[in-house]
Amino acid sequence: MNYDLVIVGAGPAGLMAARTAARDGLKVLLVERRKQISRVRRYCSQMIRVGSGGFSSRKIPTDMAIRSIFVTFDIDYRKCVLRLQHVDDDVAVSYRGMLAPYCNETWVSPSGCHFNTEESHGHIYGFQIDKGALLAGLAEECEQAGCAVQCNAVCCDIAESAKAVTLMLKGARGSAGITSERVILADGAFSSLVQRMGFNRDRSEGGPRLKFLTYILDRVESPFSPDHYMQLCAPSVFPGLINLGLWTNRAFHLGIAAPLFTQMDLPGILNRVMTASPFASWFRSSQVIDRLGCTMSLRPAIWEPAGGRIICCGDSAAFAETSIKGALGCGYKAAGASKTALAGGDGNGEYNRFWQQAFYFHSRQYLGFSKETYPVARVLADDEVDTLYGWLRDNNLHGLPGDVLSDNLNRLREELPAIAGKIAQ
């Protein structure tokens, strides 16, 4: 079977690429290893922050021009429409799932001292969504546009020639070879196909791989409003942040992450958070109704993810900031670039130019922002976190901790010298 475009992976990037390309009249096949596209078992925060800011810092780098694609929400009592901003056309995605607003992000110390990312609670900070519902809606629109969808199939081999790309698919009914003029690889952070086609050749390994574990809870008795995304910090329990937020079906998620090499007992740590931590009273009536996990690579982004007849899209080419809203933009742009290439234009150059200007992680200055201070939970004791968060609150400071601390480091050295000495890198 011959196609204009084959897309491997039916996450937000792959589905958006498939929908866009099929609507543009291309003959498209979408391949997905899962039996059901809308069934999400790999952990994802499923929170979309509004605006175009970065992931690890909210500072705006000045060493390069950045034009991020971001999402706005059109909402009424019957429906929600996600709209991509900083693209050429009015690109809309219908969404029929749970939509819960966050009005702030709150950072809480062991004794309950807290400060917020935003100064005011009067604005929307982000939305908790149901990723499965988003994928289901996109998959339906793909098929309506004429895209062929093959689930429960794995692309086990790929080869590129001057005329086409050949893929070997293995599914429930055996193996079959297909050819395509173009291919988009949207199969995630550990894509063996991206590796096989040489896109990782000049890409360093970067930081350690992370493992994530999240408990889905039926209830939480927090003293804070549920429209605050919580970042709990108790170094005596866990030397990292403990995330707490909303989930689908009126549930909550409680999660942590750690480098794989540490071999931390993540289930044991989460159980301790719920039973023997400063926050244990919040979970005295909670029942664990599900567990989700994943691993993630901290490798730097591929600089040129489009080459030959292939585009690497979304998480297959980068970490974190391509999540959901960025992935939708990547998929849309990858489909357009594929159409340009099929018409004889420089589709690869089109996509690479977009990619190199769309995300903060290409800025060396931005990457340096997060290295100016050490993570609080890694270097401070519980009582020191109480003191620090109280100092931030009392001085009416707001923002991500790394940004706030680096911007006020001289003042911190004067007023809390012992803590500043541990935090400053």
C-alpha positions as CSV (number, residue, x, y, z in Angstrom):
1,M,0.0,0.0,0.0
2,N,1.3,3.4,-0.9
3,Y,0.6,6.6,1.0
4,D,1.5,10.3,0.7
5,L,2.2,10.4,4.5
6,V,2.5,7.8,7.2
7,I,2.4,9.0,10.9
8,V,3.8,6.7,13.6
9,G,2.2,7.5,17.0
10,A,-1.2,8.7,18.0
11,G,-0.5,11.2,20.8
12,P,-1.5,14.8,20.5
13,A,1.3,15.5,17.9
14,G,0.6,12.5,15.7
15,L,-3.2,13.0,15.7
16,M,-2.9,16.7,15.0
17,A,-0.6,15.9,12.1
18,A,-2.9,13.2,10.7
19,R,-6.0,15.4,11.0
20,T,-4.3,18.4,9.3
21,A,-2.8,16.4,6.5
22,A,-6.0,14.4,5.7
23,R,-8.0,17.7,5.7
24,D,-5.4,19.0,3.2
25,G,-6.2,16.2,0.8
26,L,-3.2,13.9,1.5
27,K,-3.5,10.1,1.6
28,V,-2.6,9.5,5.2
29,L,-2.1,6.4,7.4
30,L,-1.8,6.8,11.2
31,V,-0.2,3.9,13.0
32,E,-0.6,3.4,16.8
33,R,0.7,0.5,19.0
34,R,-2.1,0.8,21.5
35,K,-5.4,-1.0,20.9
36,Q,-7.4,2.0,21.8
37,I,-6.1,5.5,21.2
38,S,-8.1,7.2,24.0
39,R,-6.9,4.7,26.7
40,V,-4.0,6.5,28.4
41,R,-2.0,4.5,30.8
42,R,1.3,6.3,30.7
43,Y,1.4,9.2,33.2
44,C,0.9,12.7,31.9
45,S,0.1,15.7,34.1
46,Q,-2.8,16.5,31.7
47,M,-2.5,20.2,32.7
48,I,-2.3,22.9,30.1
49,R,-0.9,26.2,31.4
50,V,-2.2,29.2,29.6
51,G,0.2,31.6,27.8
52,S,3.4,31.0,26.0
53,G,5.9,30.9,28.9
54,G,8.6,28.3,29.4
55,F,8.4,25.1,31.3
56,S,11.2,25.4,33.9
57,S,11.4,29.2,34.0
58,R,9.0,32.1,33.3
59,K,11.9,34.5,32.4
60,I,12.0,35.6,28.8
61,P,15.4,34.9,27.2
62,T,16.9,37.7,25.2
63,D,19.6,35.7,23.3
64,M,17.1,34.6,20.6
65,A,13.7,35.4,19.1
66,I,11.1,32.9,20.3
67,R,7.6,32.5,18.8
68,S,5.9,29.9,20.8
69,I,2.7,28.2,19.7
70,F,0.2,28.2,22.6
71,V,-3.4,27.4,23.2
72,T,-6.4,29.5,24.1
73,F,-9.8,28.2,25.2
74,D,-13.2,29.2,23.9
75,I,-15.7,27.9,26.4
76,D,-19.5,27.9,26.7
77,Y,-21.9,25.7,28.6
78,R,-22.0,23.2,25.7
79,K,-18.5,22.8,24.4
80,C,-14.9,23.9,24.6
81,V,-12.6,24.7,21.6
82,L,-8.8,24.8,21.9
83,R,-7.3,27.3,19.5
84,L,-3.7,27.4,18.4
85,Q,-2.0,30.8,18.5
86,H,1.0,31.9,16.5
87,V,0.1,29.8,13.5
88,D,-1.0,31.1,10.1
89,D,-4.6,30.0,10.2
90,D,-7.4,29.7,12.7
91,V,-6.7,26.2,14.0
92,A,-9.4,24.8,16.3
93,V,-9.6,21.6,18.2
94,S,-13.0,20.5,19.7
95,Y,-12.8,19.1,23.2
96,R,-15.6,17.3,25.0
97,G,-13.9,16.2,28.2
98,M,-13.4,17.4,31.8
99,L,-12.2,21.0,32.0
100,A,-11.2,22.3,35.5
101,P,-9.6,25.6,36.0
102,Y,-6.6,26.4,38.2
103,C,-6.4,29.9,39.5
104,N,-2.8,29.6,40.9
105,E,0.1,27.3,41.6
106,T,0.8,27.1,45.3
107,W,4.1,26.0,46.9
108,V,3.7,24.5,50.5
109,S,6.3,23.9,53.2
110,P,6.1,21.1,55.8
111,S,4.5,23.5,58.4
112,G,2.1,24.9,55.8
113,C,3.9,28.1,54.9
114,H,3.1,28.8,51.3
115,F,3.5,31.3,48.4
116,N,2.0,31.4,45.0
117,T,3.3,31.6,41.4
118,E,0.7,34.3,40.6
119,E,0.1,37.4,42.7
120,S,-3.6,37.3,42.1
121,H,-6.1,34.4,42.2
122,G,-8.4,36.3,39.8
123,H,-7.0,34.9,36.6
124,I,-6.8,31.4,35.1
125,Y,-3.4,29.8,35.5
126,G,-4.2,26.7,33.5
127,F,-6.7,23.9,32.9
128,Q,-6.8,20.3,34.0
129,I,-8.0,18.3,31.0
130,D,-8.8,14.6,30.2
131,K,-6.1,13.6,27.8
132,G,-8.0,10.5,26.8
133,A,-11.0,12.6,25.8
134,L,-8.8,15.0,23.8
135,L,-7.2,12.0,21.9
136,A,-10.6,10.5,21.3
137,G,-12.0,13.7,19.7
138,L,-8.9,14.1,17.5
139,A,-9.0,10.5,16.4
140,E,-12.7,10.9,15.4
141,E,-11.8,14.0,13.4
142,C,-8.9,12.1,11.7
143,E,-11.3,9.4,10.5
144,Q,-13.9,12.0,9.4
145,A,-11.2,13.7,7.3
146,G,-10.4,10.4,5.5
147,C,-7.3,9.3,7.4
148,A,-6.7,5.6,7.7
149,V,-6.0,4.5,11.3
150,Q,-4.3,1.3,12.2
151,C,-4.2,0.5,15.9
152,N,-2.5,-2.4,17.7
153,A,0.3,-2.1,15.2
154,V,4.1,-1.6,15.7
155,C,6.5,-0.1,13.1
156,C,9.3,-2.6,13.6
157,D,11.5,-1.5,10.7
158,I,12.0,1.6,8.5
159,A,14.2,2.3,5.5
160,E,14.5,5.5,3.4
161,S,15.4,5.6,-0.3
162,A,15.7,8.4,-2.8
163,K,12.0,7.8,-3.8
164,A,10.1,6.7,-0.7
165,V,10.2,5.4,2.8
166,T,9.4,1.8,3.5
167,L,8.0,0.7,6.8
168,M,7.3,-2.8,8.2
169,L,4.3,-3.0,10.4
170,K,3.6,-5.8,12.8
171,G,0.1,-6.2,14.1
172,A,-2.4,-8.8,15.3
173,R,-2.8,-10.2,11.7
174,G,1.0,-10.5,11.1
175,S,3.5,-8.2,9.3
176,A,3.1,-6.1,6.2
177,G,5.2,-3.7,4.3
178,I,4.0,-0.2,3.2
179,T,5.6,2.7,1.4
180,S,5.1,6.4,1.8
181,E,6.4,9.6,0.2
182,R,6.8,11.1,3.7
183,V,6.8,10.0,7.3
184,I,6.3,11.8,10.6
185,L,7.7,10.0,13.7
186,A,5.6,11.0,16.7
187,D,6.2,7.9,18.7
188,G,7.5,9.4,21.9
189,A,10.7,10.2,23.8
190,F,12.3,6.8,23.4
191,S,11.6,6.3,19.7
192,S,13.8,3.5,18.3
193,L,12.9,4.8,14.8
194,V,14.3,8.2,15.5
195,Q,17.5,6.5,16.7
196,R,17.6,4.1,13.7
197,M,17.3,6.9,11.2
198,G,20.2,8.8,12.7
199,F,18.5,11.8,14.2
200,N,20.2,11.2,17.5
201,R,23.7,11.1,16.1
202,D,24.8,14.5,17.3
203,R,22.5,14.6,20.3
204,S,24.1,14.2,23.8
205,E,22.6,12.0,26.4
206,G,22.0,15.0,28.7
207,G,20.7,14.5,32.2
208,P,19.5,11.2,33.8
209,R,16.3,9.5,32.9
210,L,13.5,10.2,35.3
211,K,10.8,7.8,36.6
212,F,7.4,9.1,37.5
213,L,4.8,7.6,39.7
214,T,1.3,9.0,40.4
215,Y,-1.5,7.8,42.6
216,I,-5.0,8.7,41.6
217,L,-7.1,9.4,44.7
218,D,-10.8,9.5,45.2
219,R,-10.6,12.5,47.6
220,V,-8.2,14.9,49.3
221,E,-9.0,17.0,52.4
222,S,-6.6,19.9,51.7
223,P,-6.8,23.2,53.5
224,F,-6.3,24.8,50.1
225,S,-8.9,25.4,47.3
226,P,-8.8,22.6,44.7
227,D,-8.4,25.3,42.0
228,H,-4.8,25.6,43.1
229,Y,-2.2,23.3,41.6
230,M,-0.1,22.2,44.6
231,Q,3.7,21.7,44.9
232,L,4.4,20.2,48.3
233,C,7.9,20.3,49.7
234,A,9.0,18.0,52.7
235,P,12.7,17.1,52.3
236,S,12.6,14.7,55.2
237,V,10.1,12.6,53.2
238,F,11.3,13.1,49.7
239,P,14.1,15.3,48.2
240,G,11.9,16.6,45.4
241,L,8.6,18.2,44.8
242,I,5.3,16.3,45.5
243,N,2.6,17.3,43.0
244,L,-1.0,17.4,43.9
245,G,-3.8,18.4,41.5
246,L,-7.2,17.6,40.0
247,W,-7.9,14.6,37.9
248,T,-10.8,13.3,35.8
249,N,-14.1,12.0,37.4
250,R,-13.6,14.4,40.4
251,A,-10.5,12.6,41.5
252,F,-7.0,13.9,42.4
253,H,-3.5,13.0,41.4
254,L,-0.5,12.8,43.8
255,G,2.8,12.3,42.1
256,I,6.6,12.4,42.4
257,A,9.6,11.8,40.1
258,A,13.2,10.8,40.7
259,P,16.2,9.9,38.6
260,L,16.3,6.2,37.7
261,F,19.8,5.7,39.0
262,T,18.7,6.5,42.5
263,Q,16.6,3.4,42.7
264,M,14.2,5.2,45.0
265,D,11.1,3.3,46.2
266,L,8.5,5.6,44.8
267,P,5.5,3.6,46.0
268,G,7.0,3.6,49.5
269,I,7.6,7.3,49.4
270,L,4.0,8.1,48.2
271,N,2.6,5.8,50.9
272,R,4.7,7.8,53.4
273,V,3.4,11.1,52.1
274,M,-0.1,9.8,52.7
275,T,0.5,8.3,56.1
276,A,3.5,9.7,57.9
277,S,4.3,13.1,56.4
278,P,3.4,16.7,57.5
279,F,0.6,16.4,54.9
280,A,-0.7,13.1,56.0
281,S,-3.9,14.5,57.5
282,W,-4.9,15.6,54.0
283,F,-5.1,12.0,52.9
284,R,-6.7,10.3,55.9
285,S,-9.9,9.5,54.0
286,S,-8.2,9.0,50.6
287,Q,-8.4,5.7,48.7
288,V,-5.9,4.9,45.8
289,I,-8.1,4.1,42.8
290,D,-5.3,3.9,40.2
291,R,-1.6,4.1,39.7
292,L,0.2,5.6,36.7
293,G,3.8,5.8,35.8
294,C,6.3,6.5,33.1
295,T,10.0,7.3,32.4
296,M,11.3,10.3,30.6
297,S,14.6,11.2,29.0
298,L,16.2,14.6,29.8
299,R,18.2,14.6,26.5
300,P,18.6,17.9,24.7
301,A,16.4,18.7,21.8
302,I,17.3,17.6,18.3
303,W,18.4,20.7,16.4
304,E,17.1,19.7,13.0
305,P,14.3,17.2,13.4
306,A,13.3,17.2,9.7
307,G,15.6,15.6,7.2
308,G,15.3,13.5,4.1
309,R,11.7,12.3,3.9
310,I,11.2,12.2,7.7
311,I,10.1,14.7,10.4
312,C,10.6,13.8,14.1
313,C,7.7,15.4,15.9
314,G,6.8,16.2,19.6
315,D,8.5,14.3,22.4
316,S,10.5,12.2,19.9
317,A,12.6,15.3,19.3
318,A,12.6,17.0,22.7
319,F,11.6,16.9,26.4
320,A,8.7,18.3,28.3
321,E,7.9,21.6,26.6
322,T,6.3,19.8,23.6
323,S,3.7,18.4,26.0
324,I,0.1,18.7,24.7
325,K,-0.1,22.4,23.6
326,G,3.3,22.3,22.1
327,A,2.7,18.9,20.6
328,L,-0.5,20.1,18.9
329,G,1.5,22.9,17.3
330,C,4.3,20.5,16.2
331,G,1.8,18.2,14.6
332,Y,0.1,21.0,12.7
333,K,3.4,22.4,11.5
334,A,4.7,19.0,10.6
335,A,1.7,18.2,8.4
336,G,2.0,21.6,6.6
337,A,5.8,21.0,6.0
338,S,5.1,17.5,4.7
339,K,2.6,19.0,2.2
340,T,5.1,21.6,1.2
341,A,7.7,18.9,0.5
342,L,5.3,16.8,-1.5
343,A,4.6,19.8,-3.7
344,G,8.3,20.2,-4.3
345,G,9.1,22.9,-1.8
346,D,11.6,23.0,1.1
347,G,9.3,21.3,3.7
348,N,12.3,20.3,5.9
349,G,13.6,23.8,6.1
350,E,10.1,25.1,6.9
351,Y,9.7,22.7,9.8
352,N,13.2,23.2,11.1
353,R,12.8,27.0,11.1
354,F,9.6,26.7,13.0
355,W,11.1,24.2,15.5
356,Q,14.2,26.3,16.3
357,Q,12.1,29.4,17.1
358,A,9.1,27.7,18.9
359,F,10.5,26.5,22.2
360,Y,12.5,28.1,25.0
361,F,14.8,25.1,25.4
362,H,16.8,26.2,22.3
363,S,18.0,29.2,24.2
364,R,21.2,28.8,26.2
365,Q,20.3,31.7,28.4
366,Y,17.0,30.0,29.2
367,L,18.7,26.8,30.1
368,G,21.0,28.7,32.3
369,F,18.1,30.2,34.3
370,S,17.4,26.9,36.1
371,K,21.1,26.4,37.0
372,E,21.5,29.6,39.1
373,T,20.0,27.9,42.3
374,Y,19.7,24.4,43.6
375,P,16.3,22.8,44.0
376,V,15.0,23.7,47.5
377,A,14.0,20.1,48.5
378,R,17.5,18.8,47.6
379,V,19.6,21.1,49.8
380,L,17.4,22.3,52.7
381,A,15.9,20.7,55.7
382,D,12.2,20.9,56.6
383,D,12.6,23.8,59.0
384,E,14.7,25.7,56.5
385,V,12.0,25.2,53.9
386,D,9.5,26.6,56.4
387,T,11.7,29.6,56.9
388,L,12.3,30.2,53.2
389,Y,8.7,29.9,52.2
390,G,7.7,32.2,55.0
391,W,10.2,34.7,53.8
392,L,8.9,34.6,50.3
393,R,5.3,35.0,51.5
394,D,6.1,37.8,53.9
395,N,8.0,39.7,51.2
396,N,5.1,39.2,48.8
397,L,7.3,37.5,46.2
398,H,5.6,35.4,43.5
399,G,6.8,33.2,40.6
400,L,8.6,29.9,40.1
401,P,11.0,29.3,43.0
402,G,14.1,29.2,40.8
403,D,13.2,32.5,39.2
404,V,12.3,34.2,42.5
405,L,15.3,33.0,44.4
406,S,17.8,33.9,41.6
407,D,16.3,37.3,41.2
408,N,16.4,38.0,44.9
409,L,19.6,36.2,45.8
410,N,21.5,39.3,47.1
411,R,18.6,40.1,49.4
412,L,18.4,36.5,50.6
413,R,22.1,36.6,51.4
414,E,21.6,39.6,53.6
415,E,18.5,38.4,55.4
416,L,18.9,34.5,55.4
417,P,22.6,34.0,54.8
418,A,22.7,30.3,55.9
419,I,19.9,29.3,53.5
420,A,21.3,31.4,50.7
421,G,24.6,29.7,51.1
422,K,23.0,26.3,50.5
423,I,20.8,27.4,47.6
424,A,23.2,29.4,45.5
425,Q,25.1,27.4,42.9
